[in-house]
Every structure is written in structure tokens, then in C-alpha cells.
Amino acid sequence: MSTTLSVKANHSAVTESAGMRQLLIAGALLFLLLFLLLPLISVFFEALRNGIGTYAEALTEPDALAAVKLTLIAAGISVPLNLVFGVAAAWAVAKFEFRGKTLLITLIDLPFSVSPVVAGLIYILMFGASGWAAGLIADTNIQIIFALPGIVLATIFVTFPFVARELIPLMQEQGTDDEQAALSLGANGWQTFWHVTLPNVRWGLLYGVLLCNARAMGEFGAVSVVSGHIRGETNTMPLHVEILYNEYNFAAAFAMASVLASLALLTLGLKSLLETRHGEALSQSHKH
Amino acid sequence: MTFTSRSALPGFHLALGYTLVYLSLIVLIPLAGVFFKATELGLAEIWAILRSERVLSALTLSFGTALIAAALNAVFGTLVAWVFVRYDFPGKRLFDAMIDLPFALPTAVAGIALTALYAGNGWVGQWLEPLGIKIAFTQVGIIIALLFIGLPFVVRTVEPVLRDMEKELEEAAALLGASRWQTIRLVLLPSLLPSLLTGFALAFARGVGEYGSVIFIAGNLPYVSEIAPLLIVIRLEEFDYTGATVVAAAMLVIAFVMLFVINGLQAWSNRHKVRNQSLALPVQGAKQ
């Protein structure tokens, strides 16, 4: 009781004065305004500067549509592959004990520490004109660099850890009790996985896929290195933005950029929704 | 790695085997190719490339700007986290969701938006240019881009620690006669330090390798505003794979060291959290 009283009496010692509080809030919001909000608003402003007609035209010309299509294909291949990997890695890491586990987790996170440009370069060194693994594909008609497979490889690399790092802590928190109960009731391994584990982690899985997909569709550096920038053929949406921008076609560049920004906003919205609606089903670090 | 599973669940070998094969094929073997390629050169040759003025200034620039941006983010990120955890204000939820924008917005979009904003005729730049402050197409522009990219790393590592911090510790300090400033300096900051350093290191590691958001705003003058990832791209376009590889290898070594440091910091941060909680217990006990 005395604690509460004296703390109230000495209120300024555990919180800031009202003026200080407002100053700190204003400082933080000004920073966010200058570095987050204004850039976002300017994308849409610049995109619509020359009117809705120019905007629609920029998005419906054939090269723009080809870029959208390529982005969807690249993400459509990379995200499911990393999803399967993430589930397998999380199953091994979270449900079993083995030596070298910490090292494995570090290695899974490794792509986040590698510069996107280096991520592209490693596949050029492998499959490029005089690449050390070029012999593997020499006799086939498959082209990897400056073609779809290279773009997909680079995208897989940069989005590699997303699903795994979401699922590992979540499945570790959940333990193995549910699975063991299912097994002792006579379910086999696959049944246990499909009917017990997967439903338990579905919101975390969705969360990981959401972030993975946002990065896959927006990746620039890694894809730029392996793509070759062939207009209408190997240009993804972010690369299309760059080309238009470098041609001083700002309205069209920002039009395409506004589509990517809308995708980012949609991702953020869904992510917040998951955090508020299903926070208890996400890993500890995302609970608010 | 020894393959012993002490769990009754099935699928360990399948899951771990798949994880290791996929990890090796996509990440480990391609990355090893960089060092493989670099060892084809003699040490003297590698050294000569690294010491050339253009490479050296690019690496210094990437390093220096990432360091400055991470330091600024440590300050402003902590301010933002503090304001979000401790105060209430209108629009808080919206701003909170916006913090993750740099994770979701493609880097190329961020790059052209920041350039439009901070160029001499931009919304912000036009107010600064009469004062003699030029941001876009200078080294300051690089720092602005890295501020944007790195902000969520600091906010999202500091925020949970700040939220879990026992208010009782501050009350105890106040009861013992500490001024608010003393409490912040001697109680809050030491508890925040591990997470603050982790956020700083994450933002720094990301900044060193950042490409997409920087190249639009940087101006890209050799020796002045040409970042290391851009130099790799330029070397690749010149078909100078050796030059590109050596710069990439240097960046990878930096990335591995950073990963090691970050892992250490995170371990420290976790230990710190446990200690804080046990410290706070007697205070809670006294209140009852």
C-alpha cells in the first residue's frame, strides 16, 4: 500500500512529464512520417500525377503485363518450394533432438545475411558462361542464367528462411504431446502430420508464407543480377520499375511501383490481422 | 551431426535428410563456389584487387554508411519503440503496423520513392536545398535509404524487451531516491543494451549488403558514392568475374562475422532477460 502511495506522490520519477511525453511522441511520429509514410504516399502521388489514363496505360502495355506474369510465376514456384522446405526443417528441428541443431538453425538463417547481389552472383559463378557447374547443363537445352530458372533460384535463395524461421519456434513451443497422443491412438505418421501438426501451425504457416511471398515478388538485387533484363521476357515487376525509371519514364515507373506498394500494404494488413485475430497461434515473438 | 532421435515421432530421417539436401543445393554449395573461385587466384592477386582504390572506397562506403545508419536507427528506433510501449496516442495501431513497411515494400520501390522525396525538387528536398543541404545523389542519400531499410530491425528487437520490463524495477529505483534520468541511465538502459545492440547489428548487417533501395538515391559515382554491391554488378557487366568474386568474398566474410556477432548478442540478450525476471521477483513479493 505504501508503495503505491509514494510512487504516486513521486510520479515524475517513474514516467515523464506531460510535456516531455508529447515531445517524445512528436519526435517519433515525425521520424516515421519522414522515413516511412511520406515515401509511401509519394509512390501513389507520382503514379497518378499524369492522370488515371496514363496510369492505366502504363500497367496494361505488353511489357508491363509480361513483367507481372513473370513475377507471379517466379513467386508461384519459389514460395511453395520454400514452404515444403520450411515444414520439413521445422519438423526435424522442433520435434527431435540431435547434435548440431544450433548450427543448422544458423545455416538456415544464412541467406538473410548475404547481400542480394552476392545471392545472384553465386548462381552466375555456377551456371554462367564459364561457370563451375555449367557442365551439368551443357548437353541439355536448359538455360539457367538470364532465364526463368535463374530468377527462380535467386528468389528461392533470398526467401529461403522465411517459413522455417516462423515455424521452428512455434513448433518448439507446442512440443510433441499432441503428436504422441495421436500416435498412441493408432494414427500413422502422415495422419498425425496432416490432422494434428499442420492444423496446429496453420496460422504461423500462413504468416511465414505471407512474408515469403512479399519478398519473393519484390526481390530486386538478386534477380537483377541473374535476369539479364530482357524486356518482356526476363523482367520481373521490380526490374520493370528500374528500367522505366532509368528511361526517365517516371509516371510509368511509379505506376508499376504503386502496384508493388499496394501488395506490400495488403501484406501488412493481413499480417496485422493475423497478429490480432490469431496471435495465440503464432510464435511468441509475434504476440502483442 | 549425429543422427539420433530421442523422440517417438516418425519422419526424422526423411525431414532432416530433405532439409540438409535442399540447404546444401540452394545455399551452401553455391556459396562455397565463391570461395572456390577466389582460391583459384593467388593471395597476392586477391590482395591486389582488394587494395585497389575503387574497391577499397566502395567497401569503406558500404561499411561506413551502414554503421552511421545503424547508429541513427538505434537512437530513433529505441525512441519509436519507447513511445509505442509506454504511451498512448491516436493512430498508434496504424503506425505500429507501418513499422514493418520496409520488410514488405520492395527495395526498388523504396529507392525511387525516397529519391523523389529527397531530390532537390522533392517534397522534403525542396526545403533543404535552399539551406545548402543536398541529400539525393550524395552519401547522405545512402544513409537515408539505409535508415528506411534498418528501422524495423531495431524497433522489433527493442520493443518486446521494453514491454516485458518490470515496471517495479523503475518504481524501486524511484523509491530509493533515483531521479527519472538516473533510473533511465542506470536501470533501463543496461537492461535494454543487449537487445539494442542486437537490433543495431541486424540493421548494420542488412545495410552493408543493401542494393535496391540505395542505387537510385546514391548517385553512384566511383570513389564517392558507389557502394560495394553496385561494384559487384558493374564488374559482372564487364564480364570481370574475378573482380566481382573477390569483392563478393570480402562481403561474405563480413557477413559471416556479423552473423557470429549477432548470435552471440542474441544469446547474451536471452540470458539477460532471464536474469532481469529473477531480479524482479523479490520486488513483486514485497508488494503483496
Interface residues (C-beta under 8 A of the other chain):
Chain A: T3 S6 V7 N10 S12 A13 V14 T15 E16 R21 L24 I25 G27 A28 L29 F31 L32 L34 F35 L36 L37 L38 P39 L40 S42 V43 E46 F85 A88 A89 W91 A92 V93 K95 F96 E97 F98 R99 G100 L103 L104 T106 L107 I108 D109 L110 P111 F112 S113 V114 S115 P116 V117 V118 L121 I122 Y123 I124 L125 M126 G128 S130 W132 A133 L153 I156 F157 F160 T176 E179 Q180 L183 N188 G189 T192 F193 L211 A214 R215 M217 G218 E219 F220 G221 S224 V225 M237 P238 L239 V241 E242 Y245 F250 A253 F254 A257 L260 A261 L263 A264 L265 T267 L268 G269 K271 S272 S285
Chain B: M1 T2 F3 T4 S5 R6 S7 A8 L9 P10 G11 F12 L14 A15 L16 Y18 T19 Y22 L23 I26 V27 L28 P30 L31 G33 V34 F36 K37 F76 L79 V80 W82 V83 F84 R86 Y87 F89 R93 F95 A97 M98 I99 D100 L101 P102 F103 A104 L105 P106 T107 A108 V109 A110 I112 A113 L114 A116 L117 G122 W123 V124 I144 L147 F148 L151 P160 K167 E170 E171 A173 A174 L175 A178 S179 R180 T183 A205 R206 V208 G209 E210 Y211 G212 F216 A228 P229 L230 I232 V233 L236 Y241 A244 T245 A248 M251 L252 A255 F256 M258 L259 N263 A286 K287
